[in-house]
Amino acid sequence: MALNKAQLAADLQAILADGQASAKTQAEVAQAFADAIDAFVRSGTVTTTVTGTCSTGPVAGTGTGILS
């Protein structure tokens, strides 16, 4: 799945609004930002393709997964 910048922006705006409304500490707001960014990065899909040659001949492989 592609990274969702609109969702990240919405999450960050909500964090800022909540921080102002509830007088959260800077540490709490920073942690909320870190959590939102972490969720954003982990929502992406990583796809790799590997090709090469080893002693037994050509090799190839592909993989798709998520960051953990």
C-alpha positions in Angstrom: 0.0 0.0 0.0 1.2 3.5 -0.8 2.0 5.9 2.0 -1.0 8.1 2.9 0.2 11.7 3.3 -3.3 13.0 3.7 -3.8 10.8 6.7 -0.5 11.8 8.2 -1.4 15.5 7.8 -4.8 14.9 9.4 -3.2 13.0 12.3 -0.7 15.8 12.9 -3.4 18.4 12.8 -5.5 16.5 15.3 -2.5 16.2 17.6 -1.9 19.9 17.5 -5.5 20.7 18.1 -5.7 18.2 21.0 -2.5 19.5 22.5 -3.8 23.1 22.6 -7.2 22.1 23.8 -6.0 19.9 26.7 -2.7 21.7 27.6 -0.6 18.6 27.0 3.1 18.8 27.8 5.7 19.2 25.0 6.8 15.6 25.8 3.3 14.3 25.3 2.8 16.1 22.0 6.2 15.0 20.8 5.4 11.4 21.6 2.1 11.7 19.7 4.0 13.1 16.7 6.5 10.2 16.9 3.7 7.7 17.1 1.9 9.2 14.0 5.1 9.3 12.0 5.9 5.7 13.0 2.4 4.5 11.9 2.8 6.4 8.6 6.2 4.8 7.8 5.0 1.3 8.8 1.9 1.6 6.6 4.0 1.5 3.4 4.8 -1.7 1.5 8.3 -2.6 0.5 9.0 -4.5 -2.7 12.4 -5.9 -3.6 13.8 -7.8 -6.6 17.2 -9.5 -6.4 19.1 -11.0 -9.2 22.6 -12.4 -9.5 24.8 -15.4 -10.0 26.1 -17.9 -7.6 28.3 -21.0 -8.0 25.3 -23.0 -9.2 24.1 -20.5 -11.8 21.8 -17.5 -12.0 19.4 -16.7 -9.2 16.4 -14.4 -8.9 13.9 -13.6 -6.2 11.3 -11.1 -5.3 9.6 -10.2 -2.1 6.9 -7.9 -0.8 6.4 -7.0 2.9 5.9 -4.3 5.4 8.4 -2.6 7.8 8.3 -3.9 11.3 
